[in-house]
Amino acid sequence: MTMNAPEKPDSRGGSGERKHPWRDNIEAITMAIIMAVMLKYFVVEAYKIPTGSMQPTLMGNTETQIFDRILVDKFSFHYRDPKRFEVVVFKYPLDVSKNFIKRIAGVGPEELKVENGDLWRRADGSEPWSILRRPRPVQESVWKPLHPGEPGSKSWKVLAGAEGWQAASDTITARGSGSVRFPQSGLITDQYRDGYPLSIRDKIVRRVGSAAHMVGDLRVSGEVRALAGCESFSVQLREGDRRYSFHLPGPAAAPDARPSIRFERSTALRGGPNGVVELPEAWRLPAGRSITFAAQNLDDMLALELDGEVALELEVPPATDQSSFLFLHVEGEGADLADVQVARDIYYISDNRKISRWKIPAGHYVMLGDNTQDSSDSREWTWRSYDLPGTGVVRGNLRLNEENPHTVKGLPGGPEVWFRDEWGERHHWKAADARQLDDTEAPLVPRRLITGRAVVVFWPLKWNLGLWRLRWIR
């Protein structure tokens, strides 16, 4: 075997190959830039939320100066299609120079509608409509806490005959049989500020349409510690003429007692639908030990949870009258309730909106904002088009309140129109020189414009408000 002779070192002590540190640095910087660009466009990118259309899930609020920073996964959608209820970033179809972020509500091919605050779908006109239910992790992220008894919130009302009861925000002490009602008067409605953290809620400015709709989809949760002589603890949700009763036997109940959910109509409507479901085996609240519970009416499904697990479910017919309130009731010696929370679901608004029903072709999506009272989304998007001499048809996003188009009056040559087209380019012309065409609805987002999935909020940190916006986006 022949071995090569070692290189003779040069006079500077090197190996014979000249070194260029500046070139190495340039190569390293160039590779870093290339990797950063590749990372941004194909893997992950950070965004700042500029508006409030997804509040309170994602904050972009001038009143509180909270603008969430999020990380967006741009890799997954290279290998799979977006799914319903994911929060996604996409190029706005009516102005592709802008990025929008919304929640996917409709996935083609299908038909979708908003009715009584809920989402309904069917494959086509030959099928009946079915209500859409979010996956549990998504639903947990969109419940809107109502904070009973806190400043600015509605309170509990201890009813007559419950002299040994005390109710303050999330704590209720029950001694003897009795009940509390929430709210103390009136009904539960879609208040605009519902769902915001208490530290910023009063800073949020109410929008037009706040509290315009009654909300029937409710959840009550907390901890119950029954005294030895407690016979039962129950939650009763009222929705129109309906009573949904969630019953937990206490330590003093019969040994064979079972938890149950009962659906009844008022006696004024005899013969209406009703139903009951019970746990298969006997079960009673233990004396002196706390049990977590939750009772909810959500998307025409009643559910009772015990210690974080769904114990019972009962499907009920759709309700058109959603005037709602609730009671907590104890029979016997009493019980202590802690961390009691009441929350409502998103009520999707369809009245006073241009579009509330969609026929979605394959490869297209309907997008809705969680802040349904103040969101520009698939219920509103509309093309405004003009025929310009020498240019042809120019179209763009119709925005009301003179935002797009914007007409400048009082000029010597007459009014001029300023308009931003679908590519983000600005045009202007004398108002008399162009012909406005009919407006057309444009509610759908093509698959090719969806660029990523919102994954996590990582900023801001507001020490003065006790708020750190660190959370997964569901």
N, C-alpha and C positions, 0 to 999 in steps of 0.2 A: 504494500500500500504506500502510495506516495503522499506525503504531507506537504502542504503549502508552507513556504517559509513565512514567518510572521512579518507584518509590515514594519518597515523601519520608521521609527518616530521621526516627525519633522522637527525642525529646529525650535519650534515653540512647545514641544512636549506633547503634541497631539498624535493621533493615529494615522495621520496622512489625509483624513477627510476634513475639510474645512467646516467649521461650525458657524451658523448664522442665528444667534439668539433672537434677533428681531424678526427673522422669518418664522421661527418656531412660534413666537408669540402671535404673529398674524394668523398662522394656521390654527392655533388654539382658539383665538377669538372668533375666527370665521366658523369653525366647527361648533362653537358654543352658540353663535347666532343661528346657524342652521338648525341645531337641535332645539333651540327655543322656539323658532318659527314652526318646526314640525310638531313640537309639543302643543303649541297654541292652536294650530289649525287642525290637528288630527287626534289629539289625546285629551287635553284638559285646558280650560281657559277660565279666567276670572272675569266676572261681570259686576257692575254696579246697578242696583235696581233704581231706576229714575222716577217711577210713578207708583201710584197706589192701587193699581188694578188687581193685584194679588194679595192685598192686605186682608187680615193680619198675618197670613202665611209668610209673605215676603213684604218687607216694609220699604216704601219709597215715599217718604212723607216730609213735606216742607214744614209742617207745623211743629213737629218734634225734632226735625233735622236728623232723622234716622233713615239712612239709605243703606240697605243691606248689601254686603259683598258676598257673592256666591261663587262656588266652583261648578263648572259645567263639564260633564263627561261627554266628549265629542267622539269617543272611540266606539262605544257600544253600538251606535246606530249605523256603523259601517257593516255590522254583521247581523243586525236584527232590525225589525220595524218598531216604531214607537207603540206603546200600549195605552189603552184607555186609562185615564186618571193620572198618568205621569205628568209632571211639570216639565215643560220643554221650552227650549229657545229656538226661534225660527225667524227667517227673513220675512218681514211683513209683506204679504202678497201685493198690497196696494202701494208700497214704497219699499223696495227691496234694499234700499240703503240703510234701513232701520232694522234693529233686532227687537223682537217682542218676546215676552215670556208669559205663558198661559198654561192652563191645565187642559189636557185632552179630554173632551166630553164625547165626541162622536168619531167612529172609525169606519170608513167605508169598506165594502158596500153595505149600507143600512139606511134606515130612516130614523130620525131622532126628533124628539119634541120636548119642550118644557111645559109642564102642566101642574098647577097647584104647588109650585116651588120645587118639584122633583123632575128628574130626567127619565124619559121613557124611550125605548127603542123597539124596533122590529126589523126583520130582514127585508120585508117588502109589504105591499098592501094586502097580500093574501094572509098575513099572520096577525094575531092580536098583539096589542102593545104590552110590553112587560117593563116593570120598573127597574131602573139600574141601581145596583147597590155597590158601594165602594168596598175594596178590600179593607180588612180591619185596620192595618197600620195607617192607611190613608185616612180612614174615617176618624181615627183617634187624633190625627193632626188637624182636622178641620172643624171639630166641635168648637163652638163659641161659648166659653164660660160666661155666665151671667152674674156671678159674684153676689149672691143674695146678702142683703144687710150691709154691704160696704157703701161708703159715701158715694152718692150718685147712682146707686142701684136700687131696685125694688127690694122690699124686705119680706120676711116671714110675718105671718099673722097667727098668733095663738088663738084658737077658737074657744068659744064659750064652753065651760065645763072642764077646761084644762088648767085649773088654777095652780097646779104644781109644776107647770111647764115654763121654761125660759128658752128663748131663741135669739141668738146673736150671731150674725154672719154664718160661719161654717160650723157652729157648735149649737146643739140642741139638747137640753136636759129635760127629760120627760119623767115626771113622777105621777103615777096614776094614769088612768085611761084618758086619752085626749087626742087632739089633732092640731097640726099647723097647716096653713095654706100659703102657697107661693104662686103669684105675687100676692101681696097683702090685699090688693084690689085690682080689678081689671084683668087683662089677658096678656099672654106672652106674644110679643110682636118682634119684627125684624129691625130692632134698633141698630142704627149705623155703627155705634160704638161697641156693640157686643163683640166679645172675643179679644179685645185689646188688653195688654197687661195693665193692672191698676195704676202703675206709676206713670203711664202716659195717656191713659184713657181720656182724662179731662182736657188734654191738649188737642185731641182730635176734633176737628170741626165737623159737625153733623152735615150731611148732604141732603139735598131735596129727595123726598121719598122715604126718609127714615121712619120706621114704625108704621109703614103703610099696609103691611101684610101680617096676618096672624100666622103663627108658626106652630105646627103640631108635632114636629119631630123633635123630641126632647129626651134628655138623659139625666137621671138623678143618681149620684154615687156618693159613697162615704163609708164610714165604719159604724157598726152598731154593736154596743155592748149591753146585752140584756141582763136585767136583774133576775134573781131566782124566781120571783113571782110573775114575771112577764109572760103573758099568754100568747101574744103575737105582735109582730111589727109588719107594717104594710105600706107600700107606696101606691097611690092611686093617681093615674094620669087621666085628665079629662080632655076630650077632643070632640067638640060639638056635642051631640047627644050621646056620646060613647063614654064608657068607663073602662079603663084598663087597670086591673088590680093585680099587684104583685105581692103575694102573701108569704111571710116567713113565720112558721110556728115558733113560739118561745119556749123556754125551759118548762113552763107550767102547762103547756099544751098536752093533749093526749099523746101517749107514747107512739101511736101509729100515725101521727099528723105528718103531713107532707107539704113542702113548698109548692106554690101553684101560681099560674097566670090565668086570669079570668077576663074575658071580653064580654061586655054586656051593653045593650042599648037601653035608653031610658024607657020607663014604663009607658011613656006617651006614644012610643012606636012599638007596640007589641008585635011579636012575630018577626022582628028584624033578626039579622044574623047575630050569633053569639058563639062563644066557645070557651073551653077550659082545657088546660094541660097541667098535669101534676108530675112531680118527681116520682120515678118508679118505686123508690124505697123511702121508708120513714126517715125524717131528718128534722132536728130542732136546733134552734140557736143555743149554744152553750151558755151557761150562767157565768157571768163575770169575765168572759173572754171576748175580745173584739173580733168581729168578722167583717171583711170588706164586702160591699154589695154594690150592685148597679142595676137599675131598672130603666129600660128605654123603649121608646116607640120611634122606630126609624124605618122609613121607606116601607111602610105597611108590614113591618115585622116587629113583634114584641119580643124582648129578650130580658132574661134575668140572669145576672152573673153573681157568683159566690166565690170569694177569694180569687178573683181574676179569671175564673173559668165560666164559660157559658153553661148554665145548668138547665135552662128551659127556653124554648122559643115557640112562638105562636104567630102564624101569619094571619093578617086580618084584611078585609076588603078595603080598597082605596077610600079615603075620606075626602069629601069636598068641603065640608065645614071644619076648619082647623082652629077654631077658637079654643084656646087651651089654657089650662092652669093645673095645679097639682096639689095633692095632700100627702102628708106623712102622718101615720096613725099608729098608736100603741094601745094595746089592751093589757090590763093587769097592773102589776106593781110599777113597771116603768122600764126605761132604757136610757142610755147615753149615746148620743150621735155625735161623731166628730168628723172633721174634714168633709162636711156635706157640700157637694157641688151640684149646681144645676147648669146644664149647657143646652144649647139649641144647635140645630143643623143649619147649613147654608140654605137659604130660601132663594132659589134662582128666579129672578124676576122676568116675566114675559110680557106683562102689560106695559104699554107705552114704549115698546121696543119694536124695531122694524121687522125682525125675524124671530120666530119662536118654534119653527118647524123646518127641518132640513131633510133633503134627499141627497145622500152622500154617495158619490161614485167611489169605486175602488181607487186606492192610492191617494185619498183625500181625507181631511180631518176637520172636525169642528172644535174650536178653541173657546173656552170660557174662563173668565177671571174669577178667583175666589171672592173678590170684592164686587159682588154682583150688582150692587147699587151704583158703582162708579167705575165701570170697566168698559173700555172700548174693545169689543170682541166680536165673535161670529154673529151676535144678535144685531150688530150695527153697521158692519163694514159695507161701504157703498162706493161704486165708481162714479166720479163726476168726469164728463168728457166734453171736449170742445173741438170744433172743426175750425182750424186756423188756416187762413189763406196762405198758400205757399209752403205750408208745413204739413198739413193733414190733420188727422185726429190725434189729440193729446189727451191722455186720461190720467187721473190720479185719485188719491184718497179724499173723499168728501168729508170735511170736518166743519161742524157747525160753529156758530159764533164768530164768523169771519176769519177762521183760522186757515182754512184752505177750501176754496179760493179766498183771497183777500182783495177787496175792492178799495182803491184809493180814490176818493172823490175830491172835488174842488180844484182839480188841475186845469190849467188854461186850455188844453186840448180835449178836455172831457175826462170822465172816469177811466182809470186804468185797472186792469186785473192782474194780480200776481198769483201764480199757481205753481205748486210743486207736483211733478209728475211721478209715475210709478217707479222711475229710476232714481228719484231724489233730485233731479235737475229742476231748476227754477226757470219759469217763463213769465213774461209779462207782455201785455198788449192793450191796446185801447179797447174798451168794452164794446164799442160799436163794430169792431173789426172781426169778431169771432161769433160763431153760432154755437149756443149751448145745446148739447144732445141730451137725450133722456138718461136719467140716472139709472144704474143697474146694480142690483145686489151682488155682493162678492164675499160670501161668508166662509168660503172653504180655503184650507191651506194644503197645497200639494206636498206630497212626501219629500220631494227634492229640496224644499225650502226649510225642512226641519234639520237643525244642525247639531243639537245636543240635548242632554237630559240634565236638569238642575239636580245637584247631588247634596250640597251642604251649604249652609250659611256659616261664614267664619268671622264676620265682622259686621257691625261695630261693637265696641265695648263702651257703655255709657255709665261711668261710675256715679255720676250725679243722679241717675235714675235707677241705679241698682239693676242694670240691664246689660246682659251679654248675649248677643244674638248668635250663639253657637248652637246649631241644631241640624239634624238631618232633614232633608226636604222629602216629604212623602207625597 
